Amino acid sequence: VPRPKPFGDGIQKCCDEMGLHPSQVIYVGDAPTDARAAVDAQCRTAIGVLWGSNDEETLKKEEGFTALCSTVEELEQAIAKY
């Protein structure tokens, strides 16, 4: 892709290949750059997960995440809202 995260080019490319518009996509990530990329690509929402490379305090600072999940069950519930 021309520009890596935090730009949404990679998300847009994946959406193009799948015939989707980013507004149909719920993006799940574990880093601040994931939230920024989802916002840049204009995804429906971005949900952060806490079992990845960053801690809760780091992800709480990122305005692009609409929810933070610490378990798969929490993630399922967050996705179900959309």
mmCIF file of the N, C-alpha and C atoms, coordinates in Angstrom:
data_MODEL
# 
_entry.id   MODEL 
# 
loop_
_atom_site.group_PDB 
_atom_site.id 
_atom_site.type_symbol 
_atom_site.label_atom_id 
_atom_site.label_alt_id 
_atom_site.label_comp_id 
_atom_site.label_asym_id 
_atom_site.label_entity_id 
_atom_site.label_seq_id 
_atom_site.pdbx_PDB_ins_code 
_atom_site.Cartn_x 
_atom_site.Cartn_y 
_atom_site.Cartn_z 
_atom_site.occupancy 
_atom_site.B_iso_or_equiv 
_atom_site.pdbx_formal_charge 
_atom_site.auth_seq_id 
_atom_site.auth_comp_id 
_atom_site.auth_asym_id 
_atom_site.auth_atom_id 
_atom_site.pdbx_PDB_model_num 
ATOM 1   N N  . VAL A 1 1  ? 0.851   -1.182  0.000  1.00 0.00 ? 1  VAL A N  1 
ATOM 2   C CA . VAL A 1 1  ? 0.000   0.000   0.000  1.00 0.00 ? 1  VAL A CA 1 
ATOM 3   C C  . VAL A 1 1  ? 0.890   1.237   0.000  1.00 0.00 ? 1  VAL A C  1 
ATOM 4   N N  . PRO A 1 2  ? 0.368   2.319   -0.552 1.00 0.00 ? 2  PRO A N  1 
ATOM 5   C CA . PRO A 1 2  ? 1.185   3.533   -0.640 1.00 0.00 ? 2  PRO A CA 1 
ATOM 6   C C  . PRO A 1 2  ? 1.621   4.075   0.722  1.00 0.00 ? 2  PRO A C  1 
ATOM 7   N N  . ARG A 1 3  ? 0.701   4.054   1.695  1.00 0.00 ? 3  ARG A N  1 
ATOM 8   C CA . ARG A 1 3  ? 1.021   4.593   3.022  1.00 0.00 ? 3  ARG A CA 1 
ATOM 9   C C  . ARG A 1 3  ? 0.600   3.582   4.081  1.00 0.00 ? 3  ARG A C  1 
ATOM 10  N N  . PRO A 1 4  ? 1.507   3.271   5.013  1.00 0.00 ? 4  PRO A N  1 
ATOM 11  C CA . PRO A 1 4  ? 1.171   2.327   6.086  1.00 0.00 ? 4  PRO A CA 1 
ATOM 12  C C  . PRO A 1 4  ? 0.327   2.999   7.164  1.00 0.00 ? 4  PRO A C  1 
ATOM 13  N N  . LYS A 1 5  ? -0.102  2.201   8.133  1.00 0.00 ? 5  LYS A N  1 
ATOM 14  C CA . LYS A 1 5  ? -0.798  2.769   9.283  1.00 0.00 ? 5  LYS A CA 1 
ATOM 15  C C  . LYS A 1 5  ? 0.072   3.885   9.848  1.00 0.00 ? 5  LYS A C  1 
ATOM 16  N N  . PRO A 1 6  ? -0.500  4.954   10.291 1.00 0.00 ? 6  PRO A N  1 
ATOM 17  C CA . PRO A 1 6  ? -1.873  5.169   10.700 1.00 0.00 ? 6  PRO A CA 1 
ATOM 18  C C  . PRO A 1 6  ? -2.823  5.578   9.576  1.00 0.00 ? 6  PRO A C  1 
ATOM 19  N N  . PHE A 1 7  ? -2.358  5.558   8.351  1.00 0.00 ? 7  PHE A N  1 
ATOM 20  C CA . PHE A 1 7  ? -3.257  5.868   7.238  1.00 0.00 ? 7  PHE A CA 1 
ATOM 21  C C  . PHE A 1 7  ? -4.131  4.652   6.942  1.00 0.00 ? 7  PHE A C  1 
ATOM 22  N N  . GLY A 1 8  ? -5.279  4.877   6.359  1.00 0.00 ? 8  GLY A N  1 
ATOM 23  C CA . GLY A 1 8  ? -6.232  3.807   6.108  1.00 0.00 ? 8  GLY A CA 1 
ATOM 24  C C  . GLY A 1 8  ? -6.083  3.121   4.763  1.00 0.00 ? 8  GLY A C  1 
ATOM 25  N N  . ASP A 1 9  ? -4.975  3.328   4.077  1.00 0.00 ? 9  ASP A N  1 
ATOM 26  C CA . ASP A 1 9  ? -4.792  2.758   2.744  1.00 0.00 ? 9  ASP A CA 1 
ATOM 27  C C  . ASP A 1 9  ? -4.904  1.230   2.722  1.00 0.00 ? 9  ASP A C  1 
ATOM 28  N N  . GLY A 1 10 ? -4.332  0.571   3.723  1.00 0.00 ? 10 GLY A N  1 
ATOM 29  C CA . GLY A 1 10 ? -4.389  -0.892  3.770  1.00 0.00 ? 10 GLY A CA 1 
ATOM 30  C C  . GLY A 1 10 ? -5.808  -1.399  3.963  1.00 0.00 ? 10 GLY A C  1 
ATOM 31  N N  . ILE A 1 11 ? -6.545  -0.731  4.822  1.00 0.00 ? 11 ILE A N  1 
ATOM 32  C CA . ILE A 1 11 ? -7.945  -1.103  5.034  1.00 0.00 ? 11 ILE A CA 1 
ATOM 33  C C  . ILE A 1 11 ? -8.735  -0.892  3.751  1.00 0.00 ? 11 ILE A C  1 
ATOM 34  N N  . GLN A 1 12 ? -8.505  0.239   3.106  1.00 0.00 ? 12 GLN A N  1 
ATOM 35  C CA . GLN A 1 12 ? -9.213  0.543   1.864  1.00 0.00 ? 12 GLN A CA 1 
ATOM 36  C C  . GLN A 1 12 ? -8.912  -0.504  0.793  1.00 0.00 ? 12 GLN A C  1 
ATOM 37  N N  . LYS A 1 13 ? -7.650  -0.907  0.698  1.00 0.00 ? 13 LYS A N  1 
ATOM 38  C CA . LYS A 1 13 ? -7.265  -1.922  -0.292 1.00 0.00 ? 13 LYS A CA 1 
ATOM 39  C C  . LYS A 1 13 ? -7.987  -3.248  -0.015 1.00 0.00 ? 13 LYS A C  1 
ATOM 40  N N  . CYS A 1 14 ? -8.014  -3.662  1.249  1.00 0.00 ? 14 CYS A N  1 
ATOM 41  C CA . CYS A 1 14 ? -8.725  -4.897  1.600  1.00 0.00 ? 14 CYS A CA 1 
ATOM 42  C C  . CYS A 1 14 ? -10.212 -4.789  1.267  1.00 0.00 ? 14 CYS A C  1 
ATOM 43  N N  . CYS A 1 15 ? -10.789 -3.645  1.588  1.00 0.00 ? 15 CYS A N  1 
ATOM 44  C CA . CYS A 1 15 ? -12.211 -3.437  1.285  1.00 0.00 ? 15 CYS A CA 1 
ATOM 45  C C  . CYS A 1 15 ? -12.462 -3.511  -0.215 1.00 0.00 ? 15 CYS A C  1 
ATOM 46  N N  . ASP A 1 16 ? -11.605 -2.863  -0.996 1.00 0.00 ? 16 ASP A N  1 
ATOM 47  C CA . ASP A 1 16 ? -11.743 -2.894  -2.450 1.00 0.00 ? 16 ASP A CA 1 
ATOM 48  C C  . ASP A 1 16 ? -11.704 -4.327  -2.966 1.00 0.00 ? 16 ASP A C  1 
ATOM 49  N N  . GLU A 1 17 ? -10.769 -5.120  -2.452 1.00 0.00 ? 17 GLU A N  1 
ATOM 50  C CA . GLU A 1 17 ? -10.623 -6.504  -2.898 1.00 0.00 ? 17 GLU A CA 1 
ATOM 51  C C  . GLU A 1 17 ? -11.824 -7.367  -2.522 1.00 0.00 ? 17 GLU A C  1 
ATOM 52  N N  . MET A 1 18 ? -12.510 -7.006  -1.435 1.00 0.00 ? 18 MET A N  1 
ATOM 53  C CA . MET A 1 18 ? -13.670 -7.779  -0.990 1.00 0.00 ? 18 MET A CA 1 
ATOM 54  C C  . MET A 1 18 ? -14.991 -7.178  -1.450 1.00 0.00 ? 18 MET A C  1 
ATOM 55  N N  . GLY A 1 19 ? -14.917 -6.074  -2.159 1.00 0.00 ? 19 GLY A N  1 
ATOM 56  C CA . GLY A 1 19 ? -16.125 -5.428  -2.649 1.00 0.00 ? 19 GLY A CA 1 
ATOM 57  C C  . GLY A 1 19 ? -16.940 -4.762  -1.551 1.00 0.00 ? 19 GLY A C  1 
ATOM 58  N N  . LEU A 1 20 ? -16.262 -4.275  -0.546 1.00 0.00 ? 20 LEU A N  1 
ATOM 59  C CA . LEU A 1 20 ? -16.924 -3.615  0.580  1.00 0.00 ? 20 LEU A CA 1 
ATOM 60  C C  . LEU A 1 20 ? -16.560 -2.144  0.629  1.00 0.00 ? 20 LEU A C  1 
ATOM 61  N N  . HIS A 1 21 ? -17.411 -1.359  1.262  1.00 0.00 ? 21 HIS A N  1 
ATOM 62  C CA . HIS A 1 21 ? -17.071 0.018   1.584  1.00 0.00 ? 21 HIS A CA 1 
ATOM 63  C C  . HIS A 1 21 ? -16.613 0.012   3.039  1.00 0.00 ? 21 HIS A C  1 
ATOM 64  N N  . PRO A 1 22 ? -15.610 0.799   3.411  1.00 0.00 ? 22 PRO A N  1 
ATOM 65  C CA . PRO A 1 22 ? -15.158 0.794   4.804  1.00 0.00 ? 22 PRO A CA 1 
ATOM 66  C C  . PRO A 1 22 ? -16.264 1.065   5.818  1.00 0.00 ? 22 PRO A C  1 
ATOM 67  N N  . SER A 1 23 ? -17.294 1.777   5.416  1.00 0.00 ? 23 SER A N  1 
ATOM 68  C CA . SER A 1 23 ? -18.391 2.048   6.353  1.00 0.00 ? 23 SER A CA 1 
ATOM 69  C C  . SER A 1 23 ? -19.144 0.774   6.741  1.00 0.00 ? 23 SER A C  1 
ATOM 70  N N  . GLN A 1 24 ? -18.862 -0.327  6.052  1.00 0.00 ? 24 GLN A N  1 
ATOM 71  C CA . GLN A 1 24 ? -19.459 -1.621  6.388  1.00 0.00 ? 24 GLN A CA 1 
ATOM 72  C C  . GLN A 1 24 ? -18.568 -2.441  7.325  1.00 0.00 ? 24 GLN A C  1 
ATOM 73  N N  . VAL A 1 25 ? -17.402 -1.902  7.661  1.00 0.00 ? 25 VAL A N  1 
ATOM 74  C CA . VAL A 1 25 ? -16.372 -2.662  8.363  1.00 0.00 ? 25 VAL A CA 1 
ATOM 75  C C  . VAL A 1 25 ? -16.259 -2.257  9.830  1.00 0.00 ? 25 VAL A C  1 
ATOM 76  N N  . ILE A 1 26 ? -16.230 -3.249  10.698 1.00 0.00 ? 26 ILE A N  1 
ATOM 77  C CA . ILE A 1 26 ? -15.882 -3.061  12.102 1.00 0.00 ? 26 ILE A CA 1 
ATOM 78  C C  . ILE A 1 26 ? -14.432 -3.501  12.224 1.00 0.00 ? 26 ILE A C  1 
ATOM 79  N N  . TYR A 1 27 ? -13.560 -2.559  12.511 1.00 0.00 ? 27 TYR A N  1 
ATOM 80  C CA . TYR A 1 27 ? -12.127 -2.847  12.555 1.00 0.00 ? 27 TYR A CA 1 
ATOM 81  C C  . TYR A 1 27 ? -11.720 -3.156  13.994 1.00 0.00 ? 27 TYR A C  1 
ATOM 82  N N  . VAL A 1 28 ? -11.017 -4.244  14.190 1.00 0.00 ? 28 VAL A N  1 
ATOM 83  C CA . VAL A 1 28 ? -10.557 -4.658  15.509 1.00 0.00 ? 28 VAL A CA 1 
ATOM 84  C C  . VAL A 1 28 ? -9.040  -4.583  15.524 1.00 0.00 ? 28 VAL A C  1 
ATOM 85  N N  . GLY A 1 29 ? -8.511  -3.899  16.529 1.00 0.00 ? 29 GLY A N  1 
ATOM 86  C CA . GLY A 1 29 ? -7.065  -3.757  16.598 1.00 0.00 ? 29 GLY A CA 1 
ATOM 87  C C  . GLY A 1 29 ? -6.553  -3.676  18.013 1.00 0.00 ? 29 GLY A C  1 
ATOM 88  N N  . ASP A 1 30 ? -5.225  -3.739  18.137 1.00 0.00 ? 30 ASP A N  1 
ATOM 89  C CA . ASP A 1 30 ? -4.593  -3.716  19.457 1.00 0.00 ? 30 ASP A CA 1 
ATOM 90  C C  . ASP A 1 30 ? -3.559  -2.611  19.604 1.00 0.00 ? 30 ASP A C  1 
ATOM 91  N N  . ALA A 1 31 ? -3.600  -1.627  18.701 1.00 0.00 ? 31 ALA A N  1 
ATOM 92  C CA . ALA A 1 31 ? -2.615  -0.551  18.735 1.00 0.00 ? 31 ALA A CA 1 
ATOM 93  C C  . ALA A 1 31 ? -3.262  0.783   18.372 1.00 0.00 ? 31 ALA A C  1 
ATOM 94  N N  . PRO A 1 32 ? -2.715  1.871   18.885 1.00 0.00 ? 32 PRO A N  1 
ATOM 95  C CA . PRO A 1 32 ? -3.246  3.182   18.526 1.00 0.00 ? 32 PRO A CA 1 
ATOM 96  C C  . PRO A 1 32 ? -3.285  3.426   17.021 1.00 0.00 ? 32 PRO A C  1 
ATOM 97  N N  . THR A 1 33 ? -2.310  2.911   16.299 1.00 0.00 ? 33 THR A N  1 
ATOM 98  C CA . THR A 1 33 ? -2.308  3.103   14.842 1.00 0.00 ? 33 THR A CA 1 
ATOM 99  C C  . THR A 1 33 ? -3.468  2.371   14.176 1.00 0.00 ? 33 THR A C  1 
ATOM 100 N N  . ASP A 1 34 ? -3.969  1.315   14.799 1.00 0.00 ? 34 ASP A N  1 
ATOM 101 C CA . ASP A 1 34 ? -5.141  0.618   14.260 1.00 0.00 ? 34 ASP A CA 1 
ATOM 102 C C  . ASP A 1 34 ? -6.369  1.532   14.313 1.00 0.00 ? 34 ASP A C  1 
ATOM 103 N N  . ALA A 1 35 ? -6.543  2.197   15.441 1.00 0.00 ? 35 ALA A N  1 
ATOM 104 C CA . ALA A 1 35 ? -7.681  3.116   15.569 1.00 0.00 ? 35 ALA A CA 1 
ATOM 105 C C  . ALA A 1 35 ? -7.571  4.254   14.571 1.00 0.00 ? 35 ALA A C  1 
ATOM 106 N N  . ARG A 1 36 ? -6.388  4.813   14.437 1.00 0.00 ? 36 ARG A N  1 
ATOM 107 C CA . ARG A 1 36 ? -6.195  5.935   13.511 1.00 0.00 ? 36 ARG A CA 1 
ATOM 108 C C  . ARG A 1 36 ? -6.430  5.508   12.070 1.00 0.00 ? 36 ARG A C  1 
ATOM 109 N N  . ALA A 1 37 ? -5.975  4.313   11.716 1.00 0.00 ? 37 ALA A N  1 
ATOM 110 C CA . ALA A 1 37 ? -6.187  3.813   10.354 1.00 0.00 ? 37 ALA A CA 1 
ATOM 111 C C  . ALA A 1 37 ? -7.669  3.592   10.085 1.00 0.00 ? 37 ALA A C  1 
ATOM 112 N N  . ALA A 1 38 ? -8.390  3.057   11.059 1.00 0.00 ? 38 ALA A N  1 
ATOM 113 C CA . ALA A 1 38 ? -9.828  2.828   10.894 1.00 0.00 ? 38 ALA A CA 1 
ATOM 114 C C  . ALA A 1 38 ? -10.570 4.147   10.706 1.00 0.00 ? 38 ALA A C  1 
ATOM 115 N N  . VAL A 1 39 ? -10.191 5.151   11.460 1.00 0.00 ? 39 VAL A N  1 
ATOM 116 C CA . VAL A 1 39 ? -10.804 6.473   11.308 1.00 0.00 ? 39 VAL A CA 1 
ATOM 117 C C  . VAL A 1 39 ? -10.454 7.060   9.947  1.00 0.00 ? 39 VAL A C  1 
ATOM 118 N N  . ASP A 1 40 ? -9.196  6.956   9.557  1.00 0.00 ? 40 ASP A N  1 
ATOM 119 C CA . ASP A 1 40 ? -8.763  7.495   8.263  1.00 0.00 ? 40 ASP A CA 1 
ATOM 120 C C  . ASP A 1 40 ? -9.497  6.820   7.106  1.00 0.00 ? 40 ASP A C  1 
ATOM 121 N N  . ALA A 1 41 ? -9.741  5.517   7.222  1.00 0.00 ? 41 ALA A N  1 
ATOM 122 C CA . ALA A 1 41 ? -10.434 4.777   6.160  1.00 0.00 ? 41 ALA A CA 1 
ATOM 123 C C  . ALA A 1 41 ? -11.950 4.963   6.231  1.00 0.00 ? 41 ALA A C  1 
ATOM 124 N N  . GLN A 1 42 ? -12.422 5.572   7.300  1.00 0.00 ? 42 GLN A N  1 
ATOM 125 C CA . GLN A 1 42 ? -13.852 5.804   7.529  1.00 0.00 ? 42 GLN A CA 1 
ATOM 126 C C  . GLN A 1 42 ? -14.620 4.502   7.757  1.00 0.00 ? 42 GLN A C  1 
ATOM 127 N N  . CYS A 1 43 ? -14.010 3.631   8.589  1.00 0.00 ? 43 CYS A N  1 
ATOM 128 C CA . CYS A 1 43 ? -14.690 2.392   8.978  1.00 0.00 ? 43 CYS A CA 1 
ATOM 129 C C  . CYS A 1 43 ? -15.903 2.727   9.833  1.00 0.00 ? 43 CYS A C  1 
ATOM 130 N N  . ARG A 1 44 ? -16.806 1.780   9.891  1.00 0.00 ? 44 ARG A N  1 
ATOM 131 C CA . ARG A 1 44 ? -18.016 1.956   10.710 1.00 0.00 ? 44 ARG A CA 1 
ATOM 132 C C  . ARG A 1 44 ? -17.640 2.239   12.157 1.00 0.00 ? 44 ARG A C  1 
ATOM 133 N N  . THR A 1 45 ? -16.694 1.472   12.680 1.00 0.00 ? 45 THR A N  1 
ATOM 134 C CA . THR A 1 45 ? -16.159 1.701   14.019 1.00 0.00 ? 45 THR A CA 1 
ATOM 135 C C  . THR A 1 45 ? -14.843 0.949   14.168 1.00 0.00 ? 45 THR A C  1 
ATOM 136 N N  . ALA A 1 46 ? -14.146 1.261   15.249 1.00 0.00 ? 46 ALA A N  1 
ATOM 137 C CA . ALA A 1 46 ? -12.917 0.547   15.601 1.00 0.00 ? 46 ALA A CA 1 
ATOM 138 C C  . ALA A 1 46 ? -13.034 0.115   17.052 1.00 0.00 ? 46 ALA A C  1 
ATOM 139 N N  . ILE A 1 47 ? -12.739 -1.143  17.300 1.00 0.00 ? 47 ILE A N  1 
ATOM 140 C CA . ILE A 1 47 ? -12.800 -1.711  18.639 1.00 0.00 ? 47 ILE A CA 1 
ATOM 141 C C  . ILE A 1 47 ? -11.399 -2.169  19.020 1.00 0.00 ? 47 ILE A C  1 
ATOM 142 N N  . GLY A 1 48 ? -10.968 -1.760  20.200 1.00 0.00 ? 48 GLY A N  1 
ATOM 143 C CA . GLY A 1 48 ? -9.644  -2.153  20.676 1.00 0.00 ? 48 GLY A CA 1 
ATOM 144 C C  . GLY A 1 48 ? -9.697  -3.396  21.540 1.00 0.00 ? 48 GLY A C  1 
ATOM 145 N N  . VAL A 1 49 ? -8.676  -4.223  21.412 1.00 0.00 ? 49 VAL A N  1 
ATOM 146 C CA . VAL A 1 49 ? -8.567  -5.414  22.250 1.00 0.00 ? 49 VAL A CA 1 
ATOM 147 C C  . VAL A 1 49 ? -7.319  -5.303  23.122 1.00 0.00 ? 49 VAL A C  1 
ATOM 148 N N  . LEU A 1 50 ? -7.445  -5.804  24.346 1.00 0.00 ? 50 LEU A N  1 
ATOM 149 C CA . LEU A 1 50 ? -6.393  -5.613  25.337 1.00 0.00 ? 50 LEU A CA 1 
ATOM 150 C C  . LEU A 1 50 ? -5.458  -6.801  25.489 1.00 0.00 ? 50 LEU A C  1 
ATOM 151 N N  . TRP A 1 51 ? -5.557  -7.779  24.606 1.00 0.00 ? 51 TRP A N  1 
ATOM 152 C CA . TRP A 1 51 ? -4.674  -8.942  24.704 1.00 0.00 ? 51 TRP A CA 1 
ATOM 153 C C  . TRP A 1 51 ? -3.569  -8.883  23.655 1.00 0.00 ? 51 TRP A C  1 
ATOM 154 N N  . GLY A 1 52 ? -3.317  -7.707  23.132 1.00 0.00 ? 52 GLY A N  1 
ATOM 155 C CA . GLY A 1 52 ? -2.295  -7.555  22.100 1.00 0.00 ? 52 GLY A CA 1 
ATOM 156 C C  . GLY A 1 52 ? -1.067  -6.828  22.598 1.00 0.00 ? 52 GLY A C  1 
ATOM 157 N N  . SER A 1 53 ? -0.574  -5.938  21.767 1.00 0.00 ? 53 SER A N  1 
ATOM 158 C CA . SER A 1 53 ? 0.724   -5.318  22.002 1.00 0.00 ? 53 SER A CA 1 
ATOM 159 C C  . SER A 1 53 ? 0.696   -4.074  22.880 1.00 0.00 ? 53 SER A C  1 
ATOM 160 N N  . ASN A 1 54 ? -0.491  -3.590  23.285 1.00 0.00 ? 54 ASN A N  1 
ATOM 161 C CA . ASN A 1 54 ? -0.563  -2.375  24.088 1.00 0.00 ? 54 ASN A CA 1 
ATOM 162 C C  . ASN A 1 54 ? -1.464  -2.561  25.297 1.00 0.00 ? 54 ASN A C  1 
ATOM 163 N N  . ASP A 1 55 ? -1.188  -1.779  26.330 1.00 0.00 ? 55 ASP A N  1 
ATOM 164 C CA . ASP A 1 55 ? -1.991  -1.881  27.548 1.00 0.00 ? 55 ASP A CA 1 
ATOM 165 C C  . ASP A 1 55 ? -3.218  -0.971  27.480 1.00 0.00 ? 55 ASP A C  1 
ATOM 166 N N  . GLU A 1 56 ? -4.081  -1.118  28.477 1.00 0.00 ? 56 GLU A N  1 
ATOM 167 C CA . GLU A 1 56 ? -5.339  -0.395  28.496 1.00 0.00 ? 56 GLU A CA 1 
ATOM 168 C C  . GLU A 1 56 ? -5.134  1.120   28.529 1.00 0.00 ? 56 GLU A C  1 
ATOM 169 N N  . GLU A 1 57 ? -4.193  1.584   29.322 1.00 0.00 ? 57 GLU A N  1 
ATOM 170 C CA . GLU A 1 57 ? -3.957  3.028   29.418 1.00 0.00 ? 57 GLU A CA 1 
ATOM 171 C C  . GLU A 1 57 ? -3.555  3.620   28.067 1.00 0.00 ? 57 GLU A C  1 
ATOM 172 N N  . THR A 1 58 ? -2.733  2.913   27.333 1.00 0.00 ? 58 THR A N  1 
ATOM 173 C CA . THR A 1 58 ? -2.318  3.384   26.008 1.00 0.00 ? 58 THR A CA 1 
ATOM 174 C C  . THR A 1 58 ? -3.513  3.468   25.071 1.00 0.00 ? 58 THR A C  1 
ATOM 175 N N  . LEU A 1 59 ? -4.341  2.436   25.068 1.00 0.00 ? 59 LEU A N  1 
ATOM 176 C CA . LEU A 1 59 ? -5.482  2.417   24.149 1.00 0.00 ? 59 LEU A CA 1 
ATOM 177 C C  . LEU A 1 59 ? -6.594  3.370   24.576 1.00 0.00 ? 59 LEU A C  1 
ATOM 178 N N  . LYS A 1 60 ? -6.727  3.634   25.874 1.00 0.00 ? 60 LYS A N  1 
ATOM 179 C CA . LYS A 1 60 ? -7.738  4.581   26.351 1.00 0.00 ? 60 LYS A CA 1 
ATOM 180 C C  . LYS A 1 60 ? -7.463  5.990   25.829 1.00 0.00 ? 60 LYS A C  1 
ATOM 181 N N  . LYS A 1 61 ? -6.219  6.296   25.590 1.00 0.00 ? 61 LYS A N  1 
ATOM 182 C CA . LYS A 1 61 ? -5.829  7.624   25.097 1.00 0.00 ? 61 LYS A CA 1 
ATOM 183 C C  . LYS A 1 61 ? -6.212  7.824   23.635 1.00 0.00 ? 61 LYS A C  1 
ATOM 184 N N  . GLU A 1 62 ? -6.514  6.742   22.948 1.00 0.00 ? 62 GLU A N  1 
ATOM 185 C CA . GLU A 1 62 ? -6.808  6.799   21.511 1.00 0.00 ? 62 GLU A CA 1 
ATOM 186 C C  . GLU A 1 62 ? -8.298  7.019   21.290 1.00 0.00 ? 62 GLU A C  1 
ATOM 187 N N  . GLU A 1 63 ? -8.665  8.157   20.763 1.00 0.00 ? 63 GLU A N  1 
ATOM 188 C CA . GLU A 1 63 ? -10.069 8.503   20.569 1.00 0.00 ? 63 GLU A CA 1 
ATOM 189 C C  . GLU A 1 63 ? -10.768 7.672   19.497 1.00 0.00 ? 63 GLU A C  1 
ATOM 190 N N  . GLY A 1 64 ? -10.026 7.020   18.632 1.00 0.00 ? 64 GLY A N  1 
ATOM 191 C CA . GLY A 1 64 ? -10.629 6.284   17.533 1.00 0.00 ? 64 GLY A CA 1 
ATOM 192 C C  . GLY A 1 64 ? -11.333 4.995   17.925 1.00 0.00 ? 64 GLY A C  1 
ATOM 193 N N  . PHE A 1 65 ? -10.993 4.437   19.093 1.00 0.00 ? 65 PHE A N  1 
ATOM 194 C CA . PHE A 1 65 ? -11.652 3.216   19.546 1.00 0.00 ? 65 PHE A CA 1 
ATOM 195 C C  . PHE A 1 65 ? -12.977 3.567   20.224 1.00 0.00 ? 65 PHE A C  1 
ATOM 196 N N  . THR A 1 66 ? -14.054 2.899   19.825 1.00 0.00 ? 66 THR A N  1 
ATOM 197 C CA . THR A 1 66 ? -15.350 3.131   20.461 1.00 0.00 ? 66 THR A CA 1 
ATOM 198 C C  . THR A 1 66 ? -15.562 2.209   21.659 1.00 0.00 ? 66 THR A C  1 
ATOM 199 N N  . ALA A 1 67 ? -14.758 1.167   21.752 1.00 0.00 ? 67 ALA A N  1 
ATOM 200 C CA . ALA A 1 67 ? -14.826 0.240   22.884 1.00 0.00 ? 67 ALA A CA 1 
ATOM 201 C C  . ALA A 1 67 ? -13.472 -0.426  23.051 1.00 0.00 ? 67 ALA A C  1 
ATOM 202 N N  . LEU A 1 68 ? -13.184 -0.834  24.272 1.00 0.00 ? 68 LEU A N  1 
ATOM 203 C CA . LEU A 1 68 ? -11.996 -1.626  24.568 1.00 0.00 ? 68 LEU A CA 1 
ATOM 204 C C  . LEU A 1 68 ? -12.463 -2.920  25.218 1.00 0.00 ? 68 LEU A C  1 
ATOM 205 N N  . CYS A 1 69 ? -11.944 -4.034  24.753 1.00 0.00 ? 69 CYS A N  1 
ATOM 206 C CA . CYS A 1 69 ? -12.390 -5.351  25.216 1.00 0.00 ? 69 CYS A CA 1 
ATOM 207 C C  . CYS A 1 69 ? -11.214 -6.141  25.767 1.00 0.00 ? 69 CYS A C  1 
ATOM 208 N N  . SER A 1 70 ? -11.458 -6.784  26.906 1.00 0.00 ? 70 SER A N  1 
ATOM 209 C CA . SER A 1 70 ? -10.393 -7.593  27.503 1.00 0.00 ? 70 SER A CA 1 
ATOM 210 C C  . SER A 1 70 ? -10.607 -9.088  27.303 1.00 0.00 ? 70 SER A C  1 
ATOM 211 N N  . THR A 1 71 ? -11.770 -9.476  26.776 1.00 0.00 ? 71 THR A N  1 
ATOM 212 C CA . THR A 1 71 ? -12.039 -10.887 26.509 1.00 0.00 ? 71 THR A CA 1 
ATOM 213 C C  . THR A 1 71 ? -12.735 -11.022 25.152 1.00 0.00 ? 71 THR A C  1 
ATOM 214 N N  . VAL A 1 72 ? -12.726 -12.220 24.646 1.00 0.00 ? 72 VAL A N  1 
ATOM 215 C CA . VAL A 1 72 ? -13.431 -12.494 23.392 1.00 0.00 ? 72 VAL A CA 1 
ATOM 216 C C  . VAL A 1 72 ? -14.928 -12.270 23.577 1.00 0.00 ? 72 VAL A C  1 
ATOM 217 N N  . GLU A 1 73 ? -15.435 -12.623 24.739 1.00 0.00 ? 73 GLU A N  1 
ATOM 218 C CA . GLU A 1 73 ? -16.858 -12.426 25.012 1.00 0.00 ? 73 GLU A CA 1 
ATOM 219 C C  . GLU A 1 73 ? -17.225 -10.939 24.955 1.00 0.00 ? 73 GLU A C  1 
ATOM 220 N N  . GLU A 1 74 ? -16.382 -10.084 25.528 1.00 0.00 ? 74 GLU A N  1 
ATOM 221 C CA . GLU A 1 74 ? -16.608 -8.639  25.465 1.00 0.00 ? 74 GLU A CA 1 
ATOM 222 C C  . GLU A 1 74 ? -16.559 -8.152  24.024 1.00 0.00 ? 74 GLU A C  1 
ATOM 223 N N  . LEU A 1 75 ? -15.641 -8.695  23.254 1.00 0.00 ? 75 LEU A N  1 
ATOM 224 C CA . LEU A 1 75 ? -15.534 -8.324  21.837 1.00 0.00 ? 75 LEU A CA 1 
ATOM 225 C C  . LEU A 1 75 ? -16.800 -8.718  21.091 1.00 0.00 ? 75 LEU A C  1 
ATOM 226 N N  . GLU A 1 76 ? -17.292 -9.922  21.341 1.00 0.00 ? 76 GLU A N  1 
ATOM 227 C CA . GLU A 1 76 ? -18.540 -10.359 20.700 1.00 0.00 ? 76 GLU A CA 1 
ATOM 228 C C  . GLU A 1 76 ? -19.687 -9.405  21.023 1.00 0.00 ? 76 GLU A C  1 
ATOM 229 N N  . GLN A 1 77 ? -19.771 -8.991  22.286 1.00 0.00 ? 77 GLN A N  1 
ATOM 230 C CA . GLN A 1 77 ? -20.836 -8.077  22.694 1.00 0.00 ? 77 GLN A CA 1 
ATOM 231 C C  . GLN A 1 77 ? -20.670 -6.708  22.040 1.00 0.00 ? 77 GLN A C  1 
ATOM 232 N N  . ALA A 1 78 ? -19.453 -6.239  21.930 1.00 0.00 ? 78 ALA A N  1 
ATOM 233 C CA . ALA A 1 78 ? -19.205 -4.935  21.296 1.00 0.00 ? 78 ALA A CA 1 
ATOM 234 C C  . ALA A 1 78 ? -19.565 -4.979  19.810 1.00 0.00 ? 78 ALA A C  1 
ATOM 235 N N  . ILE A 1 79 ? -19.198 -6.057  19.148 1.00 0.00 ? 79 ILE A N  1 
ATOM 236 C CA . ILE A 1 79 ? -19.520 -6.202  17.721 1.00 0.00 ? 79 ILE A CA 1 
ATOM 237 C C  . ILE A 1 79 ? -21.032 -6.287  17.521 1.00 0.00 ? 79 ILE A C  1 
ATOM 238 N N  . ALA A 1 80 ? -21.699 -6.979  18.433 1.00 0.00 ? 80 ALA A N  1 
ATOM 239 C CA . ALA A 1 80 ? -23.154 -7.165  18.301 1.00 0.00 ? 80 ALA A CA 1 
ATOM 240 C C  . ALA A 1 80 ? -23.921 -5.847  18.343 1.00 0.00 ? 80 ALA A C  1 
ATOM 241 N N  . LYS A 1 81 ? -23.340 -4.813  18.892 1.00 0.00 ? 81 LYS A N  1 
ATOM 242 C CA . LYS A 1 81 ? -23.987 -3.497  18.957 1.00 0.00 ? 81 LYS A CA 1 
ATOM 243 C C  . LYS A 1 81 ? -24.103 -2.848  17.581 1.00 0.00 ? 81 LYS A C  1 
ATOM 244 N N  . TYR A 1 82 ? -23.347 -3.380  16.626 1.00 0.00 ? 82 TYR A N  1 
ATOM 245 C CA . TYR A 1 82 ? -23.338 -2.800  15.280 1.00 0.00 ? 82 TYR A CA 1 
ATOM 246 C C  . TYR A 1 82 ? -24.036 -3.712  14.301 1.00 0.00 ? 82 TYR A C  1 
# 
